[in-house]
Amino acid sequence: MKILGVSCYYHDAAAALVIDGQIIAAAEEERFTRKKHDNRFPAEAIRFCLQYAGLQASDLDLACFYEKPLLKLERTLSIGRRYAPASHDMVRRQLSHAVHERLFFARVLAEQIGYAGPVQYAEHHLSHAASSYFISDFDRAAILTVDGVGEWATTVQYLAEGNRILKRREIRYPHSIGLLYSAITAFLGFKVNNDEYKVMGLASYGKPERLDELRDLIRFLPDGSFRLNLDYFDFMHNPRRMYSDRFIRRFGPPRTPESEITQAHMDLAASVQKLTEEAMIALGNDLHRTCGGVENVCLAGGVALNCVANEKFMRQTPFKRISIQPAAGDGGGALGAALYAAYAHGEPRPPRPFHSTLLGPEFSRQAIRDLLIKERAAFTEMDEDAICHKAAQLIAENQILGWFQGRMEYGPRALGNRSILANACNPAMKDVLNARVKFREDFRPFAPAVLEERAKDYFDIDFPSPYMLFAPQVKPGMGARIPSVTHFDNTARVQTVSRAENPRFHKVISAFETLAGVPVVINTSFNIRGEPIVCTPKEAYDCFMKTDIDFLIMGDFLVEKEL
């Protein structure tokens, strides 16, 4: 079967194509529209998926939407009635979205891409669960999905066996770890559904001095579940402000965006991060008990992008093996919906359906050459060995390198195909990248890309981490060797790079080790603050030219800036 999965209308709209149980293509809409976290119907992402597979919309057997709009509408009306009249504005806004978008998804598919075939709807958290379980090689696993909110659920426990995913228990809105974290994100002057990772990074500079106060906002129950003290929150009836006046009286005035970050802000970030870790561990331990001691676990939902919490979860729960969907947020729901529909319709599950996140567009050598000629760029063409050695040499010489290769990554992380690479051994490189290239806050860390076979020499990790979803400790003595990827708390958001999954990137890091004696480079996303990761050669070239990136390598072409 040819199945299209779609997620949209909240944040991070995306599309994914699965054919006969195999993942063929997937991408977020923002990469095509250049609007960060674009939530609109993903027409461009869908067109890419179809074009990549050589299909017309009429060739599809099924389209699956990642949530159930009627259930979401039911929640809106129920919560709106409970908190009326304060909730009237929110209800009006949500009803408008429902009438013009969600409830008429099938009609929009027909109008936008010409598909008039059958449409299926999967529950939001089931899409998350499927996105993680069906990319694993597990035949049996416990699944935990945690985010802001789906239809009603905010946290769900599942047990999966074979092609079946069975719900064990759920926690319902408005009780939500994801929304609690987002409320603190907003209070600290950052953007909800965009900047939660900044709070995680900021937390390393603080101490959880306000943890006991935050525990007044949430009550943990003996079974690992929780309930929020709703007196401290406004998101039930005012999505423009997540926290209440009582919250402000308790924690002081909120930080104004772009204003100074104080130690008090860092301590609050550390406190909510610690609370989130405790909640995830409690949920995980209960999940292990209720699923009869199963050794495998899958995580998904936006909270599963918290690599620090993931690290604690893996170390402080009894599970032995873990699978986390790299596109753990709503963007990954498109893939989950397609996979759920495929296996629910009896598709045989392939031994390993998911080989990497490299599921987006790619561009031919001729397309890159034509762009460079059109831009009158100074470029040199090389063979693969030469280009990889040149990349390693430039990094060793403390040059900042734009690295554009093959298919674009699916999900929020650049993993070696749409990346900016730099020297992790240079202690000044972190500040240089933040100030001159990324134009972002100086407290934010950079990720190390390390040869998979050498990772345990530098980091306290004994399993692959190809998607930057864990933050282990840097081993004693190694922080001084790789200072620009060692965070303030001695952790690092590690990407392990295998020869099998990304041979060219592996070759660059291997060559760098030969030159510098260290199998680690900085890997950060190829974009600047406020923009999506680059998708096309033109976007990569433009980013290169308007920043202090020193050199650009696209495919087999080395591009220089003319003096």
Secondary structure, 3 states (H helix, E strand, C coil): CEEEEEECCCCCCEEEEEECCEEEEEEECHHHHCCCCCCCCCHHHHHHHHHHHCCCHHHCCEEEECCCHHHHHHHHHHHHHHCCCCCHHHHHHHHHHHHHCHHHHHHHHHHHHCCCCCEEECCHHHHHHHHHHCCCCCCEEEEEEECCCCCCEEEEEEEEECCEEEEEEEEECCCCHHHHHHHHHHHCCCCCCCCHHHHHHHHCCCCCCCHHHHHHHEEECCCCCEEECHHHECCCCCCCCCECHHHHHHHCCCCCCCCCCCHHHHHHHHHHHHHHHHHHHHHHHHHHHHCCCCCEEEEECHHHHCHHHHHHHHHHCCCCEEEECCCCCCHHHHHHHHHHHHHHCCCCCCCCCCCCCECCCCCCHHHHHHHHHHCCCEEEECCHHHHHHHHHHHHHCCCCEEEECCCCECCCCCCCCEEEEECCCCCCHHHHHHHHHHCCCCCCCCEEEEEHHHHHHHECCCCCCCCCCCCCEECCCCCCCCHHHCCCCCECCCEEECCCCCHHHHHHHHHHHHHHCCCEEEEEECCCCCCCCCCCHHHHHHHHHHCCCCEEEECCEEEECCC
